[in-house]
Amino acid sequence: MAEQVQVLGFWESAFSRRVELALKLKGVEYQYFEEDLPHNKSDLLLKYNPIHKKVPVLLHHGRPIAESLVILEYIDDIWKENYPILPQHPHQRALARFWAKYIDDKVVGAVVKAAGSRGEDREKAIEEAREALEALEKEIEKNNELFGGDDIGFVDIVGTVIAGWVPAIEECFEFQLLTTDNFPNLIKWSDQLVQHSIVNQILPPKNEIVAFMKANWKF
């Protein structure tokens, strides 16, 4: 029931959107609460995520779960029969967890660092981001067109930050990471991912992300 599942999110947050994507893939109804993160965090957010005070937060029967990767695993555990997100085999599940954390720790961290740097520091950060992406490029080559095989899986859901937000960061801060020459497999994967009907519903338009970043990302 929608009233049993609630999401505290923010439209521009890649981490928030991945939770919504997982719920929609599983066909789980939910009630959404938009947070005004840049200006006024709600009492609800401060109550249910008092430590980090950030989105996303999933409420299930009034019980809060924070941190997007934790929430994704919770969603998969609770609604097991509805479109499995994580692989069933323990080794494959462990690999999916590894690459999901790799994306958040290595790729996202390096890309944000590049956005906030200038001159030689930016060049070093861009090179760091490229090295991180190269590992993903090799990994996706081993799979089919998606990390999850024929269907969107855990790593693909987490990877929407690359497919949907990295191009906006590139445009906003005027540098380039993802090209068909350097990362043909990741470009192909990104294109297929953003064209998926449900992903397409979830990802904000690139121009809106760029406009928000220009107005609010202050380094």
MARBA-3410 file (N, C-alpha, C, O; in Angstrom, 1 decimal):
219
0.8,-1.2,0.0,0.0,0.0,0.0,0.9,1.2,0.0,1.9,1.3,0.6 ~ 0.4,2.3,-0.7,1.2,3.5,-0.8,1.4,4.1,0.5,2.5,4.7,0.8 ~ 0.4,4.1,1.4,0.5,4.7,2.7,1.5,4.0,3.6,1.9,4.6,4.7 ~ 1.9,2.8,3.3,2.9,2.1,4.1,4.3,2.3,3.7,5.2,2.1,4.4 ~ 4.5,2.8,2.5,5.8,3.1,1.9,5.9,4.5,1.5,5.2,5.0,0.7
6.9,5.2,2.2,7.1,6.6,1.9,8.6,6.9,1.6,9.4,6.2,2.1 ~ 8.8,7.8,0.7,10.2,8.2,0.3,10.3,9.7,0.6,9.6,10.5,0.0 ~ 11.4,10.0,1.3,11.8,11.4,1.5,12.9,11.6,0.5,14.0,11.0,0.6 ~ 12.7,12.5,-0.5,13.7,12.6,-1.5,13.9,14.1,-2.0,13.2,15.0,-1.5 ~ 14.7,14.2,-3.0,15.0,15.5,-3.6,15.1,15.3,-5.1,15.9,14.4,-5.5
14.5,16.0,-5.9,14.4,15.8,-7.3,15.7,15.7,-8.0,15.9,14.9,-9.0 ~ 16.7,16.5,-7.6,18.0,16.5,-8.3,19.0,15.5,-7.8,20.1,15.3,-8.3 ~ 18.6,14.8,-6.7,19.5,13.8,-6.1,19.5,12.5,-6.8,18.5,11.8,-6.9 ~ 20.7,12.1,-7.3,20.8,10.8,-8.0,20.6,9.6,-7.0,20.1,8.6,-7.4 ~ 20.9,9.9,-5.7,20.8,8.8,-4.7,19.3,8.6,-4.4,18.8,7.5,-4.1
18.6,9.7,-4.3,17.1,9.7,-4.1,16.4,9.0,-5.3,15.5,8.2,-5.1 ~ 16.8,9.4,-6.5,16.1,8.8,-7.7,16.3,7.3,-7.8,15.4,6.6,-8.3 ~ 17.4,6.8,-7.4,17.7,5.4,-7.5,16.7,4.6,-6.6,16.3,3.4,-7.0 ~ 16.3,5.1,-5.5,15.4,4.4,-4.6,14.0,4.4,-5.3,13.3,3.3,-5.3 ~ 13.6,5.5,-5.9,12.3,5.5,-6.6,12.4,4.5,-7.8,11.4,3.8,-8.1
13.5,4.5,-8.5,13.6,3.5,-9.6,13.4,2.1,-9.1,12.7,1.3,-9.8 ~ 14.0,1.7,-8.0,13.9,0.4,-7.5,12.5,0.0,-7.2,12.0,-1.0,-7.5 ~ 11.8,1.0,-6.5,10.4,0.7,-6.2,9.5,0.6,-7.4,8.6,-0.2,-7.4 ~ 9.8,1.4,-8.4,9.0,1.4,-9.6,9.2,0.1,-10.4,8.3,-0.5,-11.0 ~ 10.5,-0.4,-10.5,10.8,-1.6,-11.1,10.1,-2.8,-10.5,9.7,-3.7,-11.1
9.9,-2.7,-9.2,9.3,-3.8,-8.4,7.7,-3.6,-8.3,7.0,-4.5,-7.8 ~ 7.3,-2.5,-8.9,5.8,-2.3,-8.8,5.3,-1.9,-7.5,4.1,-2.2,-7.2 ~ 6.1,-1.4,-6.6,5.7,-1.0,-5.2,5.1,0.4,-5.2,5.8,1.3,-5.6 ~ 3.9,0.6,-4.8,3.4,1.9,-4.6,4.0,2.6,-3.4,4.3,2.0,-2.4 ~ 4.2,3.9,-3.6,4.8,4.7,-2.5,4.3,6.1,-2.5,3.9,6.6,-3.5
4.4,6.7,-1.4,4.1,8.1,-1.2,5.4,8.9,-1.2,6.3,8.6,-0.4 ~ 5.5,10.0,-2.0,6.7,10.7,-2.1,6.6,12.1,-1.4,5.6,12.8,-1.6 ~ 7.7,12.4,-0.7,7.8,13.8,-0.1,9.0,14.5,-0.6,10.1,14.0,-0.4 ~ 8.8,15.6,-1.3,9.9,16.4,-1.8,10.5,17.2,-0.7,9.8,18.0,-0.1 ~ 11.8,17.1,-0.5,12.6,17.9,0.4,13.2,19.2,-0.3,13.6,19.1,-1.4
13.2,20.3,0.4,13.8,21.5,-0.1,15.3,21.5,0.5,15.5,22.3,1.4 ~ 16.1,20.6,0.0,17.4,20.5,0.6,18.3,21.7,0.6,18.9,22.0,1.7 ~ 18.3,22.5,-0.4,19.2,23.7,-0.4,18.8,24.8,0.6,19.6,25.6,1.0 ~ 17.5,24.8,1.0,17.0,25.9,1.8,16.4,25.6,3.1,16.6,26.3,4.1 ~ 15.6,24.5,3.1,14.8,24.2,4.4,14.5,22.7,4.5,13.5,22.3,3.9
15.3,22.0,5.3,15.1,20.6,5.5,13.9,20.5,6.4,13.8,21.2,7.5 ~ 13.0,19.6,6.1,11.8,19.4,6.9,12.0,18.8,8.2,13.0,18.1,8.5 ~ 11.0,19.0,9.1,11.1,18.3,10.4,11.0,16.8,10.3,11.6,16.1,11.1 ~ 10.3,16.4,9.2,10.2,14.9,9.0,11.6,14.3,8.7,12.0,13.3,9.2 ~ 12.4,15.0,7.8,13.7,14.6,7.5,14.6,14.6,8.7,15.3,13.6,8.9
14.6,15.6,9.5,15.4,15.7,10.7,15.0,14.7,11.7,15.9,14.2,12.5 ~ 13.8,14.3,11.7,13.3,13.3,12.7,13.8,11.9,12.3,14.3,11.1,13.1 ~ 13.7,11.6,11.0,13.9,10.2,10.5,15.4,10.0,10.1,15.8,8.8,9.9 ~ 16.1,11.1,9.8,17.6,10.9,9.5,18.3,11.9,10.3,19.0,12.8,9.7 ~ 18.3,11.9,11.6,18.9,12.9,12.4,20.5,12.9,12.4,21.1,13.9,12.7
21.1,11.8,12.0,22.5,11.8,11.9,23.1,12.5,10.7,23.9,13.4,10.9 ~ 22.6,12.1,9.5,23.2,12.7,8.3,22.3,13.8,7.8,22.8,14.7,7.1 ~ 21.0,13.8,8.1,20.1,14.9,7.7,20.1,15.1,6.2,20.1,16.2,5.7 ~ 20.0,14.0,5.5,20.0,14.0,4.0,19.1,12.9,3.5,18.7,12.0,4.2 ~ 18.8,13.1,2.2,17.9,12.1,1.5,18.9,11.1,0.8,20.1,11.4,0.5
18.3,9.9,0.4,16.9,9.5,0.6,16.7,8.9,2.0,17.6,8.4,2.7 ~ 15.4,8.9,2.4,15.0,8.1,3.5,13.8,7.3,3.1,12.8,7.9,2.5 ~ 13.8,6.0,3.4,12.6,5.2,3.1,11.9,4.9,4.4,12.5,4.5,5.4 ~ 10.6,5.1,4.4,9.8,4.8,5.6,8.9,3.6,5.2,8.1,3.7,4.2 ~ 9.0,2.5,5.9,8.2,1.3,5.7,7.5,1.0,7.0,8.1,0.6,8.0
6.1,1.2,7.0,5.3,1.0,8.2,5.9,1.9,9.3,5.9,1.6,10.5 ~ 6.3,3.1,8.9,6.8,4.1,9.8,8.2,3.9,10.3,8.7,4.7,11.1 ~ 8.9,2.9,9.9,10.2,2.6,10.3,11.2,3.2,9.2,11.1,2.8,8.1 ~ 12.1,4.0,9.6,13.0,4.7,8.6,14.3,3.8,8.3,14.8,3.2,9.2 ~ 14.7,3.9,7.1,15.9,3.4,6.6,16.6,4.5,5.8,16.0,5.1,4.9
17.9,4.7,6.1,18.6,5.8,5.4,19.8,5.1,4.6,20.1,4.0,4.8 ~ 20.4,5.9,3.7,21.5,5.6,2.8,21.0,4.7,1.7,20.4,3.6,1.9 ~ 21.2,5.2,0.5,20.6,4.6,-0.7,20.9,3.1,-1.0,20.1,2.3,-1.3 ~ 22.2,2.8,-0.8,22.6,1.4,-1.0,21.9,0.4,0.0,21.5,-0.7,-0.4 ~ 21.8,0.9,1.2,21.1,0.1,2.2,19.6,0.0,1.9,19.0,-1.1,2.0
19.1,1.1,1.5,17.6,1.1,1.1,17.4,0.1,-0.1,16.4,-0.6,-0.1 ~ 18.2,0.1,-1.1,18.0,-0.8,-2.2,18.0,-2.2,-1.8,17.2,-3.0,-2.3 ~ 19.0,-2.6,-0.9,19.0,-4.0,-0.5,17.8,-4.3,0.4,17.2,-5.4,0.3 ~ 17.3,-3.4,1.2,16.1,-3.6,2.0,14.9,-3.8,1.0,14.1,-4.7,1.3 ~ 14.8,-3.0,0.0,13.7,-3.1,-0.9,13.7,-4.5,-1.6,12.7,-5.1,-1.7
14.9,-4.9,-1.9,15.0,-6.2,-2.6,14.7,-7.4,-1.6,14.1,-8.4,-2.0 ~ 15.0,-7.2,-0.4,14.7,-8.2,0.6,13.2,-8.3,0.9,12.7,-9.4,1.1 ~ 12.6,-7.2,1.0,11.2,-7.1,1.4,10.3,-7.6,0.3,9.4,-8.4,0.5 ~ 10.5,-7.2,-0.9,9.7,-7.5,-2.1,10.5,-8.5,-3.0,10.8,-8.2,-4.1 ~ 10.8,-9.7,-2.4,11.7,-10.6,-3.1,11.1,-11.1,-4.5,11.9,-11.3,-5.4
9.8,-11.3,-4.5,9.2,-11.9,-5.7,9.0,-10.8,-6.8,8.8,-11.2,-8.0 ~ 9.1,-9.6,-6.5,8.8,-8.5,-7.5,10.1,-8.1,-8.1,10.8,-7.2,-7.6 ~ 10.5,-8.6,-9.3,11.6,-8.2,-10.0,12.9,-8.1,-9.2,13.3,-7.1,-8.6 ~ 13.6,-9.3,-9.0,14.8,-9.3,-8.2,15.8,-8.3,-8.7,16.1,-8.2,-9.9 ~ 16.4,-7.5,-7.8,17.4,-6.5,-8.2,18.8,-7.1,-8.0,19.7,-7.0,-8.9
19.1,-7.7,-6.9,20.4,-8.3,-6.7,20.4,-9.8,-7.2,19.4,-10.4,-7.2 ~ 21.6,-10.2,-7.7,21.7,-11.6,-8.2,21.4,-12.6,-7.0,21.5,-12.3,-5.9 ~ 20.9,-13.8,-7.4,20.6,-14.8,-6.4,21.9,-15.5,-5.9,21.9,-15.9,-4.7 ~ 22.9,-15.7,-6.7,24.1,-16.4,-6.3,24.9,-15.5,-5.4,25.1,-14.4,-5.7 ~ 25.4,-16.1,-4.2,26.1,-15.3,-3.2,27.3,-14.6,-3.8,27.6,-13.4,-3.5
28.1,-15.2,-4.7,29.3,-14.6,-5.3,28.9,-13.4,-6.2,29.5,-12.4,-6.1 ~ 27.8,-13.6,-7.0,27.4,-12.6,-7.9,26.8,-11.4,-7.0,26.9,-10.2,-7.4 ~ 26.1,-11.7,-5.9,25.6,-10.7,-5.1,26.8,-9.8,-4.5,26.7,-8.6,-4.4 ~ 27.8,-10.5,-4.1,29.0,-9.8,-3.5,29.6,-8.9,-4.5,30.0,-7.8,-4.2 ~ 29.7,-9.4,-5.8,30.3,-8.6,-6.8,29.5,-7.4,-7.1,30.0,-6.3,-7.3
28.1,-7.6,-7.1,27.2,-6.4,-7.3,27.4,-5.4,-6.2,27.4,-4.2,-6.5 ~ 27.5,-5.8,-5.0,27.7,-4.9,-3.9,29.1,-4.1,-4.1,29.2,-2.9,-3.8 ~ 30.1,-4.9,-4.5,31.4,-4.3,-4.7,31.4,-3.2,-5.7,31.8,-2.1,-5.5 ~ 30.7,-3.4,-6.9,30.7,-2.5,-8.0,29.8,-1.3,-7.6,30.1,-0.1,-8.1 ~ 28.8,-1.5,-6.9,27.9,-0.4,-6.5,28.6,0.5,-5.6,28.6,1.8,-5.8
29.3,0.0,-4.6,30.1,0.8,-3.7,31.3,1.5,-4.4,31.6,2.6,-4.1 ~ 31.8,0.8,-5.4,32.9,1.4,-6.2,32.4,2.6,-7.0,33.1,3.6,-7.0 ~ 31.2,2.5,-7.5,30.7,3.7,-8.3,30.5,4.9,-7.3,30.9,6.0,-7.7 ~ 30.0,4.7,-6.1,29.7,5.8,-5.2,31.0,6.3,-4.6,31.2,7.5,-4.5 ~ 31.9,5.4,-4.3,33.2,5.9,-3.6,34.2,6.4,-4.6,34.8,7.5,-4.4
34.4,5.7,-5.7,35.5,6.0,-6.6,35.1,7.0,-7.7,35.7,8.0,-7.9 ~ 34.0,6.6,-8.4,33.6,7.3,-9.6,33.0,8.7,-9.2,33.4,9.7,-9.6 ~ 31.9,8.6,-8.4,31.2,9.8,-8.0,32.2,10.8,-7.2,32.2,12.0,-7.5 ~ 33.0,10.2,-6.4,33.9,11.1,-5.6,34.9,11.8,-6.5,35.1,13.0,-6.3 ~ 35.4,11.1,-7.5,36.4,11.7,-8.4,35.7,12.7,-9.3,36.3,13.8,-9.6
34.5,12.5,-9.8,33.8,13.4,-10.7,33.5,14.7,-9.9,33.7,15.8,-10.5 ~ 33.0,14.6,-8.7,32.7,15.8,-7.9,33.9,16.5,-7.6,33.9,17.8,-7.6 ~ 35.0,15.8,-7.4,36.3,16.5,-7.1,36.8,17.3,-8.3,37.3,18.4,-8.2 ~ 36.6,16.7,-9.5,36.9,17.4,-10.7,36.1,18.7,-10.9,36.6,19.7,-11.3 ~ 34.8,18.6,-10.6,33.9,19.7,-10.7,34.3,20.8,-9.8,34.2,22.0,-10.2
34.8,20.5,-8.7,35.2,21.5,-7.7,36.6,22.0,-7.7,37.1,22.8,-6.9 ~ 37.4,21.5,-8.7,38.8,21.9,-8.9,39.0,22.8,-10.0,38.2,23.0,-10.9 ~ 40.2,23.4,-10.1,40.6,24.2,-11.2,42.1,23.9,-11.5,42.8,23.4,-10.7 ~ 42.4,24.3,-12.8,43.8,24.2,-13.2,44.3,22.8,-13.2,43.7,21.8,-13.6 ~ 45.5,22.6,-12.6,46.2,21.3,-12.5,45.5,20.4,-11.6,45.4,19.2,-11.9
44.9,20.9,-10.6,44.1,20.0,-9.7,42.9,19.4,-10.4,42.6,18.2,-10.2 ~ 42.3,20.2,-11.3,41.2,19.6,-12.1,41.7,18.5,-13.0,41.1,17.4,-13.1 ~ 42.8,18.7,-13.7,43.4,17.7,-14.6,43.7,16.4,-13.8,43.5,15.4,-14.3 ~ 44.2,16.6,-12.6,44.5,15.4,-11.8,43.2,14.7,-11.4,43.2,13.4,-11.5 ~ 42.2,15.4,-11.1,40.9,14.8,-10.7,40.3,14.2,-11.9,39.7,13.1,-11.7
40.3,14.8,-13.0,39.8,14.2,-14.3,40.5,12.9,-14.6,39.8,11.9,-15.0 ~ 41.8,12.8,-14.4,42.5,11.6,-14.7,42.2,10.5,-13.7,42.0,9.3,-14.0 ~ 41.9,10.9,-12.4,41.5,10.0,-11.4,40.1,9.4,-11.8,39.9,8.2,-11.6 ~ 39.2,10.3,-12.3,37.9,9.8,-12.7,38.0,8.9,-13.9,37.3,7.9,-13.9 ~ 38.8,9.2,-14.8,39.0,8.3,-16.0,39.5,6.9,-15.6,39.0,5.9,-16.1
40.5,6.9,-14.6,41.0,5.6,-14.2,39.9,4.8,-13.5,39.8,3.6,-13.7 ~ 39.0,5.5,-12.7,37.9,4.8,-12.1,36.9,4.3,-13.1,36.4,3.2,-13.0 ~ 36.7,5.1,-14.1,35.7,4.6,-15.2,36.3,3.5,-16.0,35.5,2.7,-16.5 ~ 37.6,3.4,-16.2,38.2,2.4,-17.0,37.9,1.0,-16.4,37.7,0.0,-17.1 ~ 37.9,0.9,-15.1,37.6,-0.4,-14.4,36.2,-0.8,-14.7,35.9,-2.0,-15.0
35.3,0.2,-14.7,33.9,-0.1,-15.1,33.7,-0.5,-16.6,33.0,-1.4,-16.9 ~ 34.5,0.2,-17.4,34.5,-0.1,-18.8,34.9,-1.6,-19.1,34.2,-2.2,-19.9 ~ 35.9,-2.0,-18.4,36.3,-3.4,-18.5,35.3,-4.4,-18.0,35.0,-5.5,-18.5 ~ 34.6,-4.0,-16.9,33.6,-4.9,-16.2,32.4,-5.0,-17.1,31.9,-6.1,-17.2 ~ 31.9,-3.9,-17.7,30.7,-4.0,-18.5,30.9,-4.8,-19.7,30.0,-5.4,-20.3
32.2,-4.9,-20.2,32.5,-5.7,-21.4,32.3,-7.1,-21.2,32.1,-7.9,-22.1 ~ 32.4,-7.6,-19.9,32.2,-9.0,-19.5,30.8,-9.4,-19.6,30.4,-10.6,-19.7 ~ 29.9,-8.4,-19.4,28.5,-8.7,-19.2,27.8,-8.5,-20.6,28.4,-8.4,-21.6 ~ 26.5,-8.6,-20.5,25.7,-8.3,-21.7,25.6,-6.7,-21.8,26.5,-6.1,-21.3 ~ 24.5,-6.2,-22.3,24.5,-4.7,-22.4,24.2,-4.0,-21.1,24.4,-2.8,-21.0
23.8,-4.7,-20.1,23.6,-4.1,-18.8,24.4,-4.9,-17.7,24.8,-6.1,-17.9 ~ 24.8,-4.2,-16.6,25.5,-4.9,-15.6,24.7,-6.1,-15.0,25.2,-7.1,-14.6 ~ 23.3,-5.9,-15.0,22.5,-7.0,-14.5,22.2,-8.1,-15.5,21.3,-8.9,-15.2 ~ 22.8,-8.1,-16.7,22.5,-9.0,-17.7,21.5,-8.5,-18.7,21.7,-7.4,-19.2 ~ 20.4,-9.2,-18.9,19.4,-8.7,-19.8,18.5,-7.7,-19.2,17.8,-7.0,-19.9
18.4,-7.7,-17.8,17.5,-6.8,-17.1,18.3,-5.8,-16.2,19.5,-6.1,-15.9 ~ 17.7,-4.7,-15.9,18.3,-3.7,-15.0,18.5,-4.4,-13.6,17.6,-4.9,-13.0 ~ 19.7,-4.3,-13.1,20.0,-4.9,-11.8,20.6,-3.8,-10.8,20.5,-2.6,-11.1 ~ 21.1,-4.3,-9.7,21.6,-3.4,-8.6,22.6,-2.4,-9.1,22.5,-1.2,-8.8 ~ 23.6,-2.9,-9.8,24.7,-2.0,-10.3,24.2,-1.0,-11.3,24.6,0.2,-11.4
23.2,-1.4,-12.2,22.7,-0.5,-13.1,21.9,0.6,-12.5,22.0,1.8,-12.8 ~ 21.1,0.3,-11.4,20.3,1.3,-10.7,21.3,2.3,-10.1,21.1,3.5,-10.2 ~ 22.3,1.8,-9.4,23.3,2.7,-8.8,24.0,3.5,-9.9,24.3,4.7,-9.7 ~ 24.3,2.9,-11.0,25.0,3.5,-12.1,24.2,4.6,-12.9,24.8,5.3,-13.7 ~ 22.9,4.8,-12.5,22.2,5.9,-13.2,22.8,7.2,-12.9,22.6,8.2,-13.6
23.6,7.3,-11.8,24.4,8.5,-11.5,25.4,8.8,-12.6,25.6,10.0,-12.9 ~ 25.9,7.8,-13.2,26.8,8.0,-14.3,26.1,8.4,-15.6,26.4,9.3,-16.3 ~ 25.0,7.6,-15.9,24.3,7.8,-17.1,23.5,9.1,-17.1,23.4,9.8,-18.1 ~ 23.0,9.5,-16.0,22.1,10.7,-15.9,22.7,12.0,-15.4,22.3,13.0,-15.8 ~ 23.7,11.8,-14.5,24.2,13.0,-13.8,25.6,13.4,-14.3,25.9,14.6,-14.4
26.5,12.5,-14.7,27.8,12.8,-15.1,27.8,13.7,-16.4,28.5,14.7,-16.4 ~ 26.9,13.4,-17.4,26.9,14.3,-18.5,26.5,15.7,-18.2,27.0,16.7,-18.8 ~ 25.6,15.9,-17.2,25.2,17.2,-16.7,26.4,17.9,-16.0,26.6,19.1,-16.2 ~ 27.1,17.2,-15.2,28.3,17.8,-14.6,29.3,18.2,-15.6,29.9,19.3,-15.5 ~ 29.5,17.4,-16.6,30.5,17.7,-17.7,30.1,19.0,-18.4,30.9,19.9,-18.6
28.8,19.1,-18.7,28.3,20.4,-19.3,28.4,21.6,-18.4,28.8,22.7,-18.8 ~ 28.0,21.4,-17.2,28.0,22.5,-16.2,29.4,23.0,-16.0,29.6,24.3,-15.9 ~ 30.4,22.1,-15.8,31.7,22.6,-15.4,32.8,22.5,-16.5,34.0,22.7,-16.3 ~ 32.3,22.2,-17.7,33.0,22.4,-18.9,34.3,21.5,-19.0,35.4,22.0,-19.2 ~ 34.1,20.2,-18.7,35.2,19.2,-19.0,34.5,17.9,-19.5,33.3,17.8,-19.4
35.3,17.0,-20.1,34.7,15.8,-20.7,35.4,14.6,-20.2,36.6,14.5,-20.1 ~ 34.6,13.6,-19.8,35.1,12.3,-19.3,34.6,11.2,-20.3,35.5,10.4,-20.7 ~ 33.3,11.1,-20.5,32.8,10.0,-21.2,32.7,10.3,-22.7,31.9,11.1,-23.2 ~ 33.5,9.6,-23.5,33.5,9.7,-24.9,33.5,8.3,-25.5,33.9,7.3,-24.9 ~ 33.0,8.2,-26.7,32.9,6.9,-27.4,34.3,6.4,-27.7,34.5,5.2,-27.8
35.3,7.2,-27.8,36.6,6.8,-28.1,37.2,6.1,-26.9,37.9,5.1,-27.0 ~ 37.0,6.7,-25.7,37.6,6.2,-24.5,36.8,5.1,-23.8,37.3,4.2,-23.2 ~ 35.4,5.3,-23.8,34.6,4.4,-23.1,33.4,3.9,-23.9,32.2,4.3,-23.6 ~ 33.6,3.2,-25.0,32.5,2.8,-25.9,31.5,1.9,-25.2,30.3,2.0,-25.5 ~ 31.9,1.0,-24.3,31.0,0.1,-23.6,30.1,0.9,-22.6,28.9,0.6,-22.5
30.7,1.8,-21.9,30.0,2.6,-20.9,29.0,3.5,-21.6,27.9,3.8,-21.1 ~ 29.4,4.1,-22.8,28.5,4.9,-23.6,27.3,4.1,-24.1,26.1,4.6,-24.0 ~ 27.5,2.9,-24.6,26.5,2.1,-25.0,25.5,1.7,-23.9,24.3,1.7,-24.0 ~ 26.1,1.3,-22.7,25.4,1.0,-21.5,24.5,2.2,-21.1,23.3,2.0,-20.8 ~ 25.1,3.4,-21.0,24.4,4.6,-20.6,23.2,4.9,-21.5,22.1,5.2,-21.0
23.4,4.7,-22.8,22.3,5.0,-23.8,21.2,4.0,-23.6,20.0,4.4,-23.6 ~ 21.5,2.8,-23.4,20.5,1.8,-23.2,19.7,2.0,-21.9,18.5,1.8,-21.8 ~ 20.5,2.4,-20.9,19.9,2.6,-19.6,18.9,3.8,-19.6,17.8,3.6,-19.1 ~ 19.3,4.9,-20.1,18.4,6.1,-20.1,17.2,5.9,-21.0,16.2,6.6,-20.9 ~ 17.3,5.0,-22.0,16.2,4.8,-22.9,15.2,3.8,-22.3,14.1,3.7,-22.8
15.5,3.1,-21.2,14.6,2.2,-20.6,13.3,3.0,-20.1,13.5,4.1,-19.6 ~ 12.2,2.5,-20.3,10.9,3.2,-20.1,10.8,3.7,-18.7,10.4,4.9,-18.4 ~ 11.1,2.9,-17.7,11.0,3.3,-16.3,12.1,4.2,-15.9,11.9,5.2,-15.2 ~ 13.3,4.0,-16.3,14.5,4.9,-16.0,14.2,6.3,-16.6,14.4,7.3,-16.0 ~ 13.6,6.3,-17.8,13.3,7.5,-18.5,12.3,8.4,-17.7,12.3,9.6,-17.7
11.4,7.7,-17.0,10.4,8.4,-16.1,11.1,9.0,-14.9,10.6,10.0,-14.4 ~ 12.2,8.4,-14.4,12.8,8.7,-13.1,13.8,9.8,-13.3,13.9,10.7,-12.5 ~ 14.6,9.7,-14.3,15.7,10.7,-14.5,15.2,12.1,-14.8,14.4,12.3,-15.7 ~ 15.7,13.1,-14.1,15.3,14.5,-14.4,16.0,14.9,-15.8,17.0,14.3,-16.1 ~ 15.4,15.8,-16.5,16.0,16.3,-17.7,17.3,16.9,-17.5,17.6,17.5,-16.5
18.3,16.6,-18.4,19.6,17.1,-18.2,19.7,18.6,-18.1,20.4,19.1,-17.2 ~ 18.9,19.3,-18.8,19.0,20.8,-18.8,18.6,21.3,-17.4,19.1,22.3,-16.9 ~ 17.6,20.6,-16.8,17.2,21.0,-15.4,18.3,20.7,-14.4,18.5,21.5,-13.4 ~ 19.0,19.6,-14.5,20.1,19.3,-13.6,21.2,20.3,-13.8,21.7,20.8,-12.8 ~ 21.5,20.7,-15.0,22.6,21.7,-15.3,22.2,23.0,-14.7,23.0,23.6,-14.0
21.0,23.4,-14.9,20.5,24.7,-14.3,20.6,24.7,-12.8,21.0,25.7,-12.2 ~ 20.2,23.6,-12.2,20.3,23.5,-10.7,21.7,23.6,-10.2,22.0,24.3,-9.3 ~ 22.6,22.9,-10.9,24.0,22.9,-10.5,24.6,24.3,-10.6,25.4,24.7,-9.7 ~ 24.3,25.0,-11.7,24.9,26.3,-11.9,24.4,27.2,-10.8,25.2,28.2,-10.4 ~ 23.2,27.0,-10.3,22.6,27.9,-9.3,23.0,27.6,-7.9,23.1,28.4,-7.0
23.3,26.3,-7.7,23.5,25.8,-6.3,24.8,25.2,-5.9,25.1,25.1,-4.7 ~ 25.5,24.6,-6.9,26.8,24.0,-6.6,27.8,25.0,-6.5,28.3,25.5,-7.5 ~ 28.2,25.4,-5.3,29.2,26.4,-5.0,30.5,25.7,-4.5,30.5,25.1,-3.4 ~ 31.6,25.9,-5.2,32.8,25.3,-4.8,33.8,26.4,-4.5,35.0,26.2,-4.1
END
